[in-house]
Amino acid sequence: MCWATFLSTFGVVFLAELGDKTQIASMTLAARHPWPKVFFGAAAAFLLLNALAVLVGGALFRWVPMLWVHLASAALFLWLGFASLREEPEEDEESAPTSGSARGPLLTTFLLILLAELGDKTQIATATLAAQCAYPLSVFLGSTAALWSVTLLGVLLGTRLLKRLPKLWVHRAAGLLFVAFGASALWRGLSPWLGR
């Protein structure tokens, strides 16, 4: 392993992802669900995305039309946004029994991050760094560590946010953010077609 490659990749990806939509999405999901489920869902998605970036590189972007990636991402963000806006938080979610499968938040986070980050700047940066470097494993590990670190910061901030703000406000803010991200992804997907 090349530590210089690892550290430079970590720095580039960490700074690029800090404050990005996926960190905010992880933060708002962690305000509504147990943070370990949100973190592990996001971590699994980033692991898969970085493996694809390093192994496949730019070829993935030639095979999957970005229009479909943007539309799938927009649909998932919009669905989560409207669900958050309609949902009424329970008074005491800590003591309420959890209904449904434990996979719900984990799978939702996994799919959300997977679709939102597919073809995003950090995945492209990882693919580019791996293509230009003799140490693709170092690029993979540096990028993954950076994305996991940013996500962990987001989910821990999300759990603290819930303790300080009324749950209804957090749910509404999360819903509005997800709708905004969905509209943005929809616009990015359709803008080449609308500009014609």
C-alpha positions as CSV (number, residue, x, y, z in Angstrom):
1,M,0.0,0.0,0.0
2,C,1.2,3.5,-0.8
3,W,0.5,5.8,2.1
4,A,1.0,9.0,0.0
5,T,-1.7,7.8,-2.4
6,F,-4.0,6.8,0.4
7,L,-3.6,10.2,2.2
8,S,-3.9,12.3,-0.9
9,T,-7.0,10.4,-2.0
10,F,-8.5,10.6,1.5
11,G,-8.0,14.4,1.6
12,V,-9.4,15.1,-1.9
13,V,-12.5,12.9,-1.3
14,F,-13.1,14.0,2.3
15,L,-13.1,17.7,1.3
16,A,-15.2,17.1,-1.8
17,E,-17.9,15.2,0.1
18,L,-18.0,17.4,3.2
19,G,-21.4,19.1,3.2
20,D,-22.5,17.2,0.0
21,K,-26.1,16.0,-0.4
22,T,-25.3,12.5,0.7
23,Q,-23.8,13.7,4.0
24,I,-26.9,15.8,4.6
25,A,-29.1,12.9,3.6
26,S,-27.3,10.6,6.1
27,M,-27.6,13.3,8.8
28,T,-31.4,13.7,8.3
29,L,-31.9,9.9,8.1
30,A,-30.0,9.5,11.3
31,A,-32.3,12.0,12.9
32,R,-35.2,9.7,12.2
33,H,-33.7,6.2,12.5
34,P,-31.0,4.5,14.6
35,W,-27.7,5.9,13.5
36,P,-25.8,2.5,13.2
37,K,-28.4,1.3,10.6
38,V,-28.0,4.6,8.6
39,F,-24.2,4.5,8.9
40,F,-23.9,0.8,7.8
41,G,-26.3,1.3,4.9
42,A,-24.3,4.2,3.7
43,A,-21.0,2.5,4.3
44,A,-22.0,-0.6,2.3
45,A,-23.2,1.7,-0.6
46,F,-19.8,3.6,-0.6
47,L,-17.9,0.3,-0.5
48,L,-19.7,-0.9,-3.6
49,L,-19.5,2.4,-5.3
50,N,-15.7,2.7,-4.7
51,A,-15.2,-0.9,-5.9
52,L,-17.0,-0.1,-9.1
53,A,-15.1,3.2,-9.5
54,V,-11.7,1.5,-9.1
55,L,-12.5,-1.7,-11.0
56,V,-14.6,-0.4,-13.8
57,G,-13.6,3.3,-13.9
58,G,-15.1,5.4,-16.6
59,A,-16.6,2.4,-18.4
60,L,-19.6,2.3,-16.1
61,F,-20.6,5.8,-17.2
62,R,-20.6,4.8,-20.8
63,W,-22.9,1.7,-20.1
64,V,-25.5,3.3,-17.9
65,P,-27.1,6.4,-19.3
66,M,-26.8,9.2,-16.8
67,L,-30.4,10.1,-17.5
68,W,-31.6,6.9,-15.9
69,V,-29.3,7.3,-12.9
70,H,-30.6,10.9,-12.3
71,L,-34.2,9.8,-12.7
72,A,-33.9,6.9,-10.3
73,S,-32.1,9.1,-7.8
74,A,-34.8,11.8,-8.2
75,A,-37.6,9.3,-7.7
76,L,-36.0,7.9,-4.5
77,F,-35.3,11.4,-3.0
78,L,-38.8,12.6,-3.9
79,W,-40.4,9.6,-2.4
80,L,-38.4,9.9,0.8
81,G,-39.2,13.7,0.9
82,F,-42.9,13.4,0.6
83,A,-43.0,10.4,3.0
84,S,-41.1,12.6,5.6
85,L,-43.5,15.5,5.1
86,R,-46.6,13.3,5.6
87,E,-45.2,11.4,8.5
88,E,-46.1,12.4,12.1
89,P,-43.3,11.7,14.5
90,E,-44.1,9.8,17.6
91,E,-43.8,11.6,20.9
92,D,-41.2,9.2,22.3
93,E,-39.5,7.3,19.5
94,E,-36.9,6.0,22.0
95,S,-39.4,4.0,24.0
96,A,-41.7,3.1,21.2
97,P,-41.4,-0.5,20.0
98,T,-39.8,-0.7,16.6
99,S,-42.2,-2.2,14.0
100,G,-41.2,-3.7,10.8
101,S,-37.8,-5.1,9.7
102,A,-34.5,-3.8,10.9
103,R,-33.5,-3.7,7.2
104,G,-35.8,-0.7,6.5
105,P,-33.5,2.2,7.3
106,L,-30.4,0.2,6.3
107,L,-31.8,-0.8,2.9
108,T,-33.3,2.7,2.3
109,T,-30.0,4.4,3.1
110,F,-28.1,1.9,1.0
111,L,-30.3,2.5,-2.0
112,L,-30.4,6.3,-1.5
113,I,-26.6,6.6,-1.3
114,L,-26.0,4.2,-4.1
115,L,-28.3,6.1,-6.5
116,A,-27.3,9.5,-5.4
117,E,-23.6,8.9,-5.6
118,L,-23.5,6.9,-8.8
119,G,-21.6,9.1,-11.2
120,D,-21.2,11.8,-8.6
121,K,-18.0,13.9,-8.3
122,T,-16.4,11.7,-5.7
123,Q,-17.0,8.5,-7.6
124,I,-15.6,10.1,-10.8
125,A,-12.6,11.4,-8.7
126,T,-12.0,8.0,-7.3
127,A,-12.1,6.4,-10.8
128,T,-9.8,9.1,-12.2
129,L,-7.3,8.7,-9.4
130,A,-7.3,4.9,-9.8
131,A,-6.8,5.2,-13.5
132,Q,-3.8,7.6,-13.1
133,C,-2.2,5.7,-10.2
134,A,-0.1,2.6,-9.9
135,Y,-1.8,1.9,-6.5
136,P,-5.5,1.4,-7.1
137,L,-5.9,-0.4,-3.7
138,S,-4.6,2.7,-1.9
139,V,-7.0,4.8,-3.9
140,F,-9.9,2.5,-3.0
141,L,-9.0,2.5,0.7
142,G,-8.4,6.2,0.9
143,S,-11.6,7.1,-0.8
144,T,-13.6,4.6,1.3
145,A,-12.1,5.8,4.5
146,A,-12.9,9.5,3.6
147,L,-16.5,8.7,2.7
148,W,-17.1,6.7,5.8
149,S,-15.6,9.5,7.9
150,V,-17.8,12.1,6.4
151,T,-20.8,9.8,6.8
152,L,-20.0,9.1,10.4
153,L,-19.8,12.9,11.1
154,G,-23.2,13.3,9.4
155,V,-25.0,10.6,11.3
156,L,-23.6,11.7,14.7
157,L,-24.6,15.3,13.9
158,G,-28.0,14.0,12.9
159,T,-28.6,12.2,16.2
160,R,-27.5,15.4,18.2
161,L,-29.8,17.5,16.0
162,L,-32.8,15.4,17.0
163,K,-32.0,15.9,20.7
164,R,-31.9,19.7,20.4
165,L,-34.8,20.4,18.0
166,P,-38.5,19.3,18.0
167,K,-38.9,16.1,16.1
168,L,-41.6,17.6,13.9
169,W,-39.2,20.3,12.7
170,V,-36.5,17.7,11.9
171,H,-39.0,15.6,9.9
172,R,-40.2,18.6,8.0
173,A,-36.7,19.8,7.3
174,A,-35.6,16.4,6.1
175,G,-38.6,16.1,3.9
176,L,-37.9,19.5,2.3
177,L,-34.3,18.7,1.8
178,F,-35.1,15.3,0.1
179,V,-37.6,17.0,-2.2
180,A,-35.0,19.6,-3.1
181,F,-32.4,16.9,-3.8
182,G,-35.0,15.0,-5.9
183,A,-35.9,18.1,-7.9
184,S,-32.2,18.8,-8.4
185,A,-31.5,15.3,-9.7
186,L,-34.6,15.5,-11.9
187,W,-33.4,18.8,-13.4
188,R,-29.9,17.4,-14.0
189,G,-31.3,14.4,-15.7
190,L,-33.8,16.3,-17.9
191,S,-31.8,19.5,-18.5
192,P,-30.0,18.1,-21.6
193,W,-33.3,17.2,-23.1
194,L,-35.0,20.5,-22.1
195,G,-32.2,22.6,-23.6
196,R,-32.8,21.2,-27.1
